Amino acid sequence: MFIPKDFDKAMVGNYMKFQEGQNTIRILREPITGYVYWEDSNGNIVPKNKMAGEGGKPMRTRDFEEISLEARSAMKGFAAMIVWNYQMSKIQILEVKQVGIINSLEALVKSKSWGDVTSFDIIITKTKTGPNPTDVEYSVMPEPKKAMSKEVKTAFDTTKINLEALYEGEDPFSNELSPIDIEEIAEDLDA
């Protein structure tokens, strides 16, 4: 009565969060990987599994060697990718830090039967196993290979996302070109 039609979809941001139950995605581009830890608003490293609080921000890097010894105790590995979230009918960034999901996706890539993860949909199921927020299990299941739908392809072709901006703490949805993008454009012009 009070909630407009499709209100849940209208309130969705640019980053995908797993909902309880099945989450169907299509990975649209090869992921970026690295390490992430959090700093609070004063620049202090936040211990693993603690909240950074207001003003806290993630710090990402490609290389383990770039992280201080203090930050290494608070870091997690991550893979960030551009996905089509079927539940929300939207392109989003999915940042995965769960080792089980990362290992399952890597196994699909290495499989002779599956290979290119952009050629099929993937269902990631989130199951609550207890009363605590960390009491969660995930399973990963590929769907049969099929061509990307016209809707997804059009959305992907018209959405500008620079995943590399995550390493710099910048907004990947910003329309401004990063130095990496400028270098790639210059290389294309020279070729």
N, C-alpha and C positions, 0 to 999 in steps of 0.2 A: 504494500500500500504506500509506504513512504520512500521506498528505494526505486530509483529509475531503472529501466531496462538496461542490461549490460553494465551496471554500475561497477561490478567487480573488475571488468576489463578496462574501464575508463580510469580506474585508480592504480593501474599497474605501471611501474616505472620501467626504466631501461635495463634493469638487471633482473635476471630470473632467479626466483627462490623456489626450491622444491616444495610442492604441496604434498600433504599426506596422500598416499595412493599413487596412481600412475601419472607420470609426467612424460608426455611424448614430445620429442624434439627432433629437429633435423639440424645437424651441424652443417654450417654453410661455408666454412673456411677452416683451414688448418689452425690449430690453437697456438697461442703463445704460452710459454711455460717459464717457471722461475720459482722464486721464494717470496713469501710475504710475511711481514710482521706488522704490528700496530704501534703507533706512538700516540700518547695522549695530547691534549691541547698545549701542554708545556714542553713537548718534544721528548718526554720520557718513554722508554720502551715499556709496553704493556705485556705482562706475563701471558703465556699461552692460556687460552680458555678463560680469559678475563675480559671484561668490557672496557673499551677505551674511553667511554663517556663522551659527553658533548665536546665537539671540536677535535675528537680523535680522528686519525686518518691512517689508511693502510700505506705501507712502504713496500714497494715491489722492486725486485731486481732479477735480472736474468741469471746471474752467476753467484754461486754460493760464496766464492772468494771475496765478493764485494760486501759481504755482511760482517759487521763487527762481531766479536766473540759474544758480547752481551746479547745482541740481537739474535744470534743463532739459537739461543735457548728458547726464544719466543717465536721463532719462524715456523712456517709450514710450507710445503711445496704446493704449487697451484698450477692449474691449466685453465686459461681463459679462452673462450671461444664465442664466436657469433653463432647464434642458433635461432631457429624459428620455433617458438613456443606454441604448439598447436592449441593448448587450452586457452591461451590469451589471444591467439591469432595475431602474433606480434613478433618482430625481430627484437631480440634482447642479447645481452652479454651474459653468459653463464660462466661463473668462476667456480671451479671445482677444487676443493681442498681435501676431500675424502679419498684416502688412499685406495679403498676398494673400488670406487668408481673410476679413478684414474687408471688403475691396473686393468679393469675390465675393458675400458675404452682402448687402452694400448694393446690388449690381447686381440680385439677386433681388428685393429690396424694391421697387426702381424699375421692374422689369419689369411690363408690362401682363399678361403671361401668368402670372406667379408671384405678385407682390405680397406679401400677408400671409404671412410666413415661419412663422407658427404653424399654417398650414393644410396643411402637408406635411412629410414627413421629409426630412432632408438627410444625405447621405453625405459625410464629410470623410475623404479618404484620405491617410495619412501614408506617404511613401516615403523610405527611407534612400538617400542618393545617394553616400555616401562614409564614411570611417572616423571622422570627427569628429562629435561630438554635434550640431553646427550644420549638418551636411550632410544636410538634410532638405527635401523638397518636399511641398506640400499641394495637393490638388485638392478642389473643392467641387462636388457634383452633387445637384440636387434630385430627389426621387422624385415620382411622380404624386400629385396632391392627393387626400387622403382624410381622413375624419373621424378625430378622435383616438379611440383605443381606450378602452373603459370602464376598463381597468386604469390607463392613464396618467391619465385624467381624475380618477379616484378618488384616486390617489396625489397628484396636483397639488392637488386640493381639500382634502386633509387634511394637507398639508405647509406649514408656515409658514416662509417665507423672506423676509427684508427685505433686498433687494439694496442699498438705500441705506446700510445699515450699513457696507458696504465703504469708503465715503468717510470714515467716522469711525474706521476701524481696528477696528471691532467685529465680532462674530460674527453673520453674517446668519441663522444658524440658531437664535439665542437667542430665547427666547419673550418677552423683555421688549420693550415697545414703545419705539420711538425717538420723539424729539420730532416728527418728520415724521408718524409714524403717529398720534400723539395729536392733532395738528392736523387730519389728515384725518378722524379719527373725530368730532372736535368740529364740523367743517364739515358732515359727514353728519347729525349730530344737529340742527344748526341749519336744515338744508334741509327 
